[in-house]
Amino acid sequence: MNCALCPEKECHNGKDCLKLKEEIKKLYGEHEKSLIKNSAFIEAKYYMKKTRIEEIILFSKKLNYKKIGMAFCIGLEKESKEIYSIFKEHFKVYTTCCKICGIDKTEFELDKIDKTRYEAMCNPIGQASFLNQKKTDLNIIIGLCIGHDILFTDYSKAPVTTLAVKDRVLAHNPLGAIYSNYYRNKISKK
């Protein structure tokens, strides 16, 4: 089975290609049902009407979340300030920059962009630890690097959603690579 290549997507109409429907349904406990129920509510009520930021606010309010965490890349500092100013109108918001703790890249023998100067490493485990201490209800990723987003999600005690994905080349719009023939051809082996 390869869903990306399936022309019909009959699952959209109820087909269970894996014959696992009943087994999978059992994995949805109360927490999972609450998340999926509120997600479906947001989708049904606001389909094509709300931005991702608005959806996060509505979703969080439906779940009675009070404390939101933002784990952001220092390269998106300006955007994070704007996002913070919006979320703080609705929630207690805690933010953490990727360079939290200022750990030198040389301590972990990490590659540096500029070998002639000090470079603090990105610290997604530190970001998650800080937000865990604040007991956030939901954590939001804003532009963490590939791998750092994975570590942050692994270590976060609160559920995690992504607001912005890091893509320095395409203005943080990674899908631009498949919408542009130039980039599509550049990244394809064909």
C-alpha positions in Angstrom: 0.0 0.0 0.0 1.2 3.5 -0.9 -1.4 6.2 -0.2 0.5 8.9 -2.0 0.2 7.0 -5.3 -3.4 5.8 -4.8 -5.6 7.4 -7.5 -8.9 6.7 -5.8 -8.4 7.4 -2.1 -11.4 5.3 -1.3 -10.7 5.6 2.4 -12.3 9.0 2.0 -15.6 7.1 1.5 -14.9 4.5 4.2 -12.8 1.8 2.6 -10.3 0.1 5.1 -7.4 -1.1 2.9 -5.5 -2.4 5.9 -8.4 -4.1 7.6 -7.3 -2.5 10.8 -10.2 -0.1 11.4 -11.5 -1.8 14.6 -8.0 -2.3 16.0 -7.0 1.4 15.4 -10.3 2.7 16.9 -9.3 1.1 20.2 -6.2 3.3 20.3 -8.3 6.4 20.7 -8.6 6.9 24.5 -10.3 9.9 26.2 -7.4 12.3 25.5 -7.1 11.3 21.9 -10.9 11.5 21.4 -10.9 15.0 22.9 -8.2 16.2 20.5 -9.8 14.6 17.4 -13.3 15.8 18.4 -12.2 19.4 18.8 -10.1 19.2 15.6 -13.1 18.0 13.7 -15.2 20.8 15.2 -12.7 23.5 14.1 -12.5 22.0 10.6 -16.3 21.7 10.2 -17.2 25.1 11.6 -14.4 27.2 10.1 -13.4 25.3 7.0 -11.6 27.8 4.6 -12.5 30.7 7.0 -9.7 30.8 9.6 -6.0 31.1 9.5 -3.7 28.6 11.3 -3.2 31.1 14.1 -6.9 31.6 14.5 -7.4 27.8 14.5 -4.8 27.4 17.2 -6.6 29.9 19.4 -10.1 28.4 18.8 -8.8 24.8 19.3 -7.0 25.8 22.5 -10.0 27.6 23.9 -12.3 24.6 23.1 -9.9 22.4 25.1 -9.7 25.0 27.9 -6.0 25.5 27.5 -4.7 28.4 29.6 -0.9 28.2 29.1 0.7 28.1 25.6 4.4 27.6 24.9 6.2 28.8 21.9 9.5 27.2 20.8 11.0 29.4 18.1 14.1 29.7 16.0 16.1 32.8 16.6 15.9 33.5 12.8 12.1 34.0 13.3 12.4 36.3 16.3 10.5 39.1 14.6 7.6 36.8 13.6 7.6 35.2 17.0 7.1 38.6 18.7 4.1 39.2 16.5 2.7 35.8 17.2 3.3 36.2 20.9 1.4 39.6 20.9 -1.6 37.8 19.3 -1.6 34.7 21.6 -1.0 36.8 24.8 -4.5 38.4 24.3 -6.0 34.9 24.9 -3.5 32.9 27.0 -0.6 33.0 29.4 2.3 32.5 26.9 5.8 31.3 27.5 8.4 31.6 24.8 11.8 30.0 24.4 14.4 30.8 21.7 16.4 27.9 20.1 19.7 29.1 21.6 18.4 28.8 25.2 21.3 28.1 27.7 23.9 29.3 25.1 25.7 25.9 24.9 28.8 26.1 22.6 28.6 23.9 19.5 32.2 22.7 20.2 31.0 21.0 23.4 29.1 18.4 21.2 31.6 18.6 18.3 28.9 20.1 16.1 29.6 21.7 12.7 29.7 25.5 12.7 28.5 27.9 10.0 31.5 30.2 10.8 34.5 28.4 12.3 36.1 31.7 13.3 33.5 32.7 15.9 31.6 31.4 18.9 28.3 29.7 17.9 25.7 28.5 20.4 24.0 25.3 19.4 20.2 25.0 19.0 18.9 23.4 22.2 15.4 21.8 21.6 15.7 19.7 24.7 16.3 22.8 26.7 13.3 24.5 25.1 11.1 21.5 25.9 12.5 21.4 29.5 11.7 25.1 30.0 8.2 24.7 28.8 7.7 21.5 30.7 8.6 23.4 33.9 6.0 26.0 33.1 3.4 23.2 32.7 2.1 24.5 29.3 -1.1 23.0 27.9 0.1 23.2 24.3 3.4 23.9 22.7 3.8 25.5 19.3 6.9 25.1 17.0 7.9 28.2 15.0 10.6 27.4 12.5 12.8 24.9 14.4 15.3 23.2 12.2 14.8 19.7 11.0 15.8 17.3 13.7 15.5 20.0 16.4 11.7 19.9 15.8 11.8 16.1 16.3 13.8 16.4 19.6 11.5 19.1 20.9 8.4 17.1 20.2 10.0 14.0 21.8 10.8 15.9 25.0 7.7 18.0 25.3 5.2 16.8 27.9 2.4 19.0 26.3 1.0 18.2 22.9 2.9 20.0 20.1 1.7 21.6 16.9 3.7 23.4 14.2 2.8 26.9 13.1 5.8 27.5 10.8 8.3 25.1 9.3 12.0 26.2 8.7 12.9 26.7 5.1 15.5 29.4 4.7 15.5 29.2 0.9 11.8 29.4 0.3 10.7 32.0 3.0 9.6 29.2 5.3 7.2 27.7 2.7 8.7 24.2 2.0 5.8 23.4 -0.4 7.2 26.1 -2.7 9.7 23.5 -3.8 7.0 21.4 -5.5 5.0 24.4 -6.8 8.1 25.9 -8.6 9.2 24.0 -11.7 12.7 25.3 -11.1 13.0 23.9 -7.6 11.1 20.7 -8.5 13.6 20.0 -11.2 16.5 20.9 -9.0 15.5 18.5 -6.2 14.3 15.7 -8.5 16.7 12.9 -9.6 14.8 12.7 -12.9 
